[in-house]
């Protein structure tokens, strides 16, 4: 089911939120949205993950020899868009695009607690991952094992002590957005790991809302977007009368 002009914007309504939805599909790849709290891929047999559900879905549609390849992973608390390839060639091409951060664009929206240093800017830090605790932290550039990370951000709206922020990742490190924003004094709302625990926040308010890439077969530019579930209406920097930010 190809998209007109290789672009699709899916607007959320009052429908029931499912664990995942296929936003785009052709013979080569899928663009999938998943809900917060759902694992993309899990080693636990008792915990259904999106990749397993996708394989079952395609099998029920009569597809044989299904061999899906996950291209970019999202953390379980994060909602949003990720890519899945159906062939080795497409998987190799998409992985190359994702890794160089030039041919692809990965955009996020987040509600953060606090204010960032400026209305827009670039955050550059060095992160060190702790595999024992599954956390990362900002360290000096000279720290052994530290990896450089970079993101660009723009504040779309400020309301009291909360801000709605648009983010473009320029590197892909472990928990990068969550760690960098917390280090800048504006942790993602609902982040119990790097921010403050708050029972009023039902989910981590971070969404992978847009992905742009070159289709490996058609060579056309793909641009797929999905509005974050934690927003109640469309958000755009040029719009007036924006909705209230979620309470945390």
TORKE-500991 format. One record per residue (C-alpha): x, y, z; residue number from 1. Coordinates in steps of 0.1 Angstrom, whole numbers. Example, Ala and Ser with C-alpha at 12.3 -4.5 7.8 and 13.67 -1.06 7.14 Angstrom:
REM TORKE-500991
{pt {123 -45 78} 1},
{pt {137 -11 71} 2},
This chain:
REM TORKE-500991
{pt {0 0 0} 1},
{pt {23 28 -12} 2},
{pt {19 63 1} 3},
{pt {10 93 -21} 4},
{pt {42 112 -27} 5},
{pt {60 89 -2} 6},
{pt {46 109 27} 7},
{pt {20 102 53} 8},
{pt {9 121 83} 9},
{pt {-13 102 107} 10},
{pt {-35 123 130} 11},
{pt {-47 107 162} 12},
{pt {-84 107 171} 13},
{pt {-104 93 200} 14},
{pt {-96 57 189} 15},
{pt {-84 31 213} 16},
{pt {-46 30 215} 17},
{pt {-31 -3 203} 18},
{pt {3 -18 210} 19},
{pt {14 -10 174} 20},
{pt {2 2 141} 21},
{pt {17 -1 106} 22},
{pt {19 34 92} 23},
{pt {35 23 58} 24},
{pt {41 -10 41} 25},
{pt {54 -22 8} 26},
{pt {72 -53 -4} 27},
{pt {105 -41 9} 28},
{pt {99 -25 43} 29},
{pt {75 -14 70} 30},
{pt {72 18 90} 31},
{pt {57 10 124} 32},
{pt {44 30 154} 33},
{pt {45 15 189} 34},
{pt {29 25 221} 35},
{pt {48 35 252} 36},
{pt {55 5 275} 37},
{pt {56 -20 246} 38},
{pt {89 -36 238} 39},
{pt {101 -36 202} 40},
{pt {120 -68 208} 41},
{pt {121 -89 240} 42},
{pt {139 -120 251} 43},
{pt {111 -128 275} 44},
{pt {87 -154 261} 45},
{pt {59 -142 284} 46},
{pt {61 -106 272} 47},
{pt {47 -100 237} 48},
{pt {69 -77 217} 49},
{pt {61 -58 185} 50},
{pt {84 -78 162} 51},
{pt {67 -110 173} 52},
{pt {32 -95 168} 53},
{pt {43 -83 134} 54},
{pt {54 -117 123} 55},
{pt {21 -132 135} 56},
{pt {2 -105 117} 57},
{pt {20 -111 84} 58},
{pt {16 -149 88} 59},
{pt {-21 -145 93} 60},
{pt {-22 -126 60} 61},
{pt {-8 -156 43} 62},
{pt {28 -144 39} 63},
{pt {54 -171 39} 64},
{pt {91 -172 48} 65},
{pt {88 -141 69} 66},
{pt {122 -128 80} 67},
{pt {118 -93 94} 68},
{pt {149 -73 103} 69},
{pt {147 -45 129} 70},
{pt {165 -14 118} 71},
{pt {163 11 146} 72},
{pt {152 2 182} 73},
{pt {131 24 205} 74},
{pt {134 20 243} 75},
{pt {103 3 258} 76},
{pt {90 35 276} 77},
{pt {93 56 244} 78},
{pt {65 57 219} 79},
{pt {69 63 182} 80},
{pt {81 53 148} 81},
{pt {107 27 138} 82},
{pt {117 8 106} 83},
{pt {116 -29 98} 84},
{pt {131 -44 66} 85},
{pt {117 -74 48} 86},
{pt {149 -83 28} 87},
{pt {187 -84 35} 88},
{pt {194 -58 9} 89},
{pt {169 -33 23} 90},
{pt {181 -40 58} 91},
{pt {217 -33 49} 92},
{pt {209 -1 31} 93},
{pt {186 13 59} 94},
{pt {212 4 86} 95},
{pt {238 23 66} 96},
{pt {215 53 64} 97},
{pt {206 52 101} 98},
{pt {243 49 112} 99},
{pt {256 78 92} 100},
{pt {229 102 105} 101},
{pt {231 121 71} 102},
{pt {207 102 49} 103},
{pt {181 99 76} 104},
{pt {164 123 99} 105},
{pt {150 112 133} 106},
{pt {127 137 150} 107},
{pt {112 135 185} 108},
{pt {88 156 205} 109},
{pt {90 156 243} 110},
{pt {73 174 272} 111},
{pt {101 184 297} 112},
{pt {100 196 332} 113},
{pt {119 229 335} 114},
{pt {134 252 310} 115},
{pt {162 247 285} 116},
{pt {191 272 283} 117},
{pt {177 289 251} 118},
{pt {146 287 228} 119},
{pt {167 266 204} 120},
{pt {202 252 203} 121},
{pt {225 222 201} 122},
{pt {235 200 230} 123},
{pt {269 182 228} 124},
{pt {279 159 256} 125},
{pt {299 127 262} 126},
{pt {280 97 276} 127},
{pt {292 67 294} 128},
{pt {269 37 296} 129},
{pt {267 15 327} 130},
{pt {256 -20 316} 131},
{pt {249 -32 351} 132},
{pt {223 -5 358} 133},
{pt {212 0 322} 134},
{pt {218 38 326} 135},
{pt {240 64 309} 136},
{pt {255 95 324} 137},
{pt {273 126 311} 138},
{pt {311 125 317} 139},
{pt {342 144 305} 140},
{pt {354 139 270} 141},
{pt {386 122 284} 142},
{pt {367 95 303} 143},
{pt {375 60 290} 144},
{pt {347 46 270} 145},
{pt {329 79 267} 146},
{pt {310 85 234} 147},
{pt {303 119 219} 148},
{pt {265 127 214} 149},
{pt {247 156 198} 150},
{pt {211 167 194} 151},
{pt {194 198 181} 152},
{pt {163 211 198} 153},
{pt {136 238 195} 154},
{pt {112 248 222} 155},
{pt {77 249 207} 156},
{pt {58 260 237} 157},
{pt {64 269 273} 158},
{pt {37 267 300} 159},
{pt {46 273 337} 160},
{pt {74 248 345} 161},
{pt {68 226 314} 162},
{pt {80 229 278} 163},
{pt {71 211 246} 164},
{pt {103 205 227} 165},
{pt {111 193 191} 166},
{pt {144 173 189} 167},
{pt {165 161 160} 168},
{pt {190 134 169} 169},
{pt {224 138 153} 170},
{pt {239 107 170} 171},
{pt {223 76 184} 172},
{pt {235 68 220} 173},
{pt {220 48 248} 174},
{pt {192 69 264} 175},
{pt {207 99 247} 176},
{pt {177 123 247} 177},
{pt {167 115 282} 178},
{pt {202 119 296} 179},
{pt {211 151 277} 180},
{pt {179 169 285} 181},
{pt {181 159 322} 182},
{pt {217 171 323} 183},
{pt {206 204 307} 184},
{pt {181 209 336} 185},
{pt {150 198 317} 186},
{pt {143 161 322} 187},
{pt {116 144 302} 188},
{pt {82 144 320} 189},
{pt {75 109 334} 190},
{pt {111 98 334} 191},
{pt {116 79 366} 192},
{pt {151 69 357} 193},
{pt {166 103 349} 194},
{pt {140 127 363} 195},
{pt {115 127 392} 196},
{pt {90 100 399} 197},
{pt {55 114 395} 198},
{pt {24 93 398} 199},
{pt {4 118 377} 200},
{pt {25 109 347} 201},
{pt {12 77 331} 202},
{pt {40 74 306} 203},
{pt {73 88 295} 204},
{pt {64 119 274} 205},
{pt {89 112 246} 206},
{pt {78 103 211} 207},
{pt {98 94 180} 208},
{pt {73 114 158} 209},
{pt {90 116 124} 210},
{pt {115 97 103} 211},
{pt {129 106 69} 212},
{pt {150 83 47} 213},
{pt {157 72 12} 214},
{pt {138 42 0} 215},
{pt {164 16 -9} 216},
{pt {145 3 -39} 217},
{pt {126 33 -53} 218},
{pt {153 58 -43} 219},
{pt {125 83 -34} 220},
{pt {125 103 -2} 221},
{pt {102 90 25} 222},
{pt {88 112 52} 223},
{pt {65 95 78} 224},
{pt {51 113 108} 225},
{pt {28 105 137} 226},
{pt {15 128 164} 227},
{pt {25 120 200} 228},
{pt {-4 104 219} 229},
{pt {2 126 249} 230},
{pt {-8 157 229} 231},
{pt {-45 165 225} 232},
{pt {-43 184 193} 233},
{pt {-20 193 164} 234},
{pt {11 212 175} 235},
{pt {31 234 151} 236},
{pt {55 263 159} 237},
{pt {35 287 137} 238},
{pt {1 279 153} 239},
{pt {-18 301 177} 240},
{pt {-41 288 204} 241},
{pt {-20 257 211} 242},
{pt {-35 231 235} 243},
{pt {-25 228 272} 244},
{pt {5 206 279} 245},
{pt {-2 174 298} 246},
{pt {-2 177 336} 247},
{pt {27 161 354} 248},
